[in-house]
Amino acid sequence: MSKVRQAAVAGMFYPGDPGQLQRDITSYLADADSIEILPKAIIVPHAGYMYSGPIAASAYACLQAARHKIHKVILLGPAHRVPFAGLAAPSSDGFATPLGTIAVDQKAIDKIIHLPQVTRMDMAHEQEHSLEVQLPFLQMILDNFDLVPLVVGDAKSDEVAEVLDLLWGDDETLIVISSDLSHYQDYATAQKMDRSTSLAIEKLQPEHVHYDMACGRNPVNGLLTLAKQKGMHAKTLDLRNSGDTAGTKDRVVGYGAYVFH
């Protein structure tokens, strides 16, 4: 019998009603600026859609031309609920959202499970929102794809890079890194911090992305490490914070969208 990880934050971080969820994502994508870059990897935020959905959409919109080409998504996001070392893979065969169930590519997970930094740990996935909020966007923007979902705990950049390198694949494989930027700074401070983070991302400098600059710094820095080795280029598509979208400006969370090609 197949085992499915059920949606944990539908109705909280994003609409639980399938129709409303589709309408919201369609609206975000329609408002996103289109660029002529087909990315191999993207970094997108993972807050509630009212806060970060428009920013995430700017990266997802770049994938529309590849909706028939991409058949595998490697999705990494930081652990918010369960502390652990390394990267956690699920034992489930599918991840469910209000838009349906996405198949998990357990054969791909088998390729990395021998690494000392990778374990199967369903507990890390059960309530984690950093991966889940990306799934409806992926379901709306791509056709048929399998998922390799990995929650990243306390892991070094080269440990994450090693996993990504083994899963890198060809044009059919997309890498998605889920991360917000600065947390709970005043508006001006957040803008300054997030510009610095964006510059480090564009320059592929993981050594300059520190603890308070991005909650997903571990997966982000793993991608930056590998992207530098592979001679890739990174571009910032959108950089805003909750004070720009749906919140006050006294304590904001930063959001950025980035593409790698």
Beta strands, then each sheet from edge to edge (+ up, - down):
strand 1: 4-5
strand 2: 41-44
strand 3: 72-78
strand 4: 87-89
strand 5: 94-97
strand 6: 100-103
strand 7: 118-120
strand 8: 146-152
strand 9: 173-178
strand 10: 183-185
strand 11: 234-241
strand 12: 252-260
sheet 1: 1+ 5+ 6-
sheet 2: 7+ 4+ 8- 3- 9- 2- 12+ 10-
sheet 3: 7+ 4+ 8- 3- 9- 2- 12+ 11-
end
